[in-house]
């Protein structure tokens, strides 16, 4: 029992010793762990401090680098500014030296450069215009000549030259006394009734009826022929025959108008316009019968319009009526163009036809190709050889005006109107007019002739520039 107790005591003692040893060992471990943890923390803090120090050091270096770069950039900027000021000063010095050498200021030099560029541009433009114009003329002339030649080839119009007198053939010279009557009462009654002059002279078997107004002249001629055929010549019979002659002439006027409208294929024309067309039978222009001229123009215009695929009916209509105002100029104020436009407007003609009348002398702009065709056909009919005659004084005045107009341009030395006024040759001073200016001068003279002169057909303008070099051998 005692042994057991001692054994238990020994075991308990051992257990206590072991527990105590374990406790001591645990406390050591705790102290070691605490010490180790403190060492780790200290190491981490030391490492963090080192990193911070390295970071601050690196940042300081970068800031210092940026500062140095900024300083370098400022220095470079200053150098560039100095260099720019030096260049500016150098340019000013060079400009001043150039002005001194050339004797020109900057404004003068600029003005001279602009003038030179303008001159070069003008020369190039003139050359381009000349080339384009020549090409266009070449093509247009070829087509126009073809169309006009075909139209002229297909037309065959009668041409008559009329004057202001009509001759009446007598069966014998005894009839002259009967026409004069006792104390001249028959001839006075006849002239009063008809408004014409009867000229009785020594010409055998002929008396002449004279009057500037063709309708009255035709009435007088017709009445005198009937009186001679009737044989009863006295004031009462004269009045009766003259009245009948006037009625017949009025009828023939309407018939002539209807025939002209029928011949040209025009439909739906107002009766009053048809009558005015018929009255053109007794009107002339430069010796050319206006009705025959208008019919000829209508034929030409119709054929050209057909070739160009235009309205043939309107072309013929405008052509037939283009000179209709000429039958009214003896009775109303205004030009034949104005009167023709008024009549055509009054009787409801197409605006294109009215423009054909208004524009055929370029009084107003052309509004359609048809009016251009009518103008061209009018020029062809009026300018062909033998179509018209004009007084010598009028002819000379037209040539004089033509030469005077062309001589008004700067640089023109001499002017010659040749080929009966169909061509004007202009001789210019070579020093004042160069080749480019000569080409422009040709067009300017042509445009001025169109604006200020009236002439049949067309006028060719030729500018001649000649340079001569003269040497003397001694």
Secondary structure, 3 states (H helix, E strand, C coil): CHHHHHHHHHHHHHHHHHHHHHHHHHHHHHHHHHHHHHHHHHHHHHHHHHHHHHHHHHHHHHHHHHHHHHHHHHHHHHHHHHHHHHHHHHHHHHHHHHHHHHCCCHHHHHHHHHHHHHHHHHHHHHHHHHHHHHHHHHHHHHHHHHHHHHHHHHCCCCCCECCCEEEEECCCCHHHHHHHCHHHHHHHHHHHHHCCEEECCCCCCEEEEECCCHHHHHHHHHHHHHHHHHCCCCHHHHHHHHHHHHHHHHHHHHHHHHHHHHHHCCCCCCHHHHHHHHHHHHCEECCEEHHHHHHHHHHHHHHHHHHCCCCHHHHHHHHHHCCHHHHCCCCCCCCHHHHHHHHHHHCCCCHHHHHHHHHCCCCCCCCCHHHHHHHHHHHHHHHCCCCCCCCHHHHHHHHHHHHHHHHCCCCEEEEEEEHHHCEEEEEECCCCCCHHHHHHHHHHHHHHHHHHCCCCCCCEEEEEECCCCCCCCC
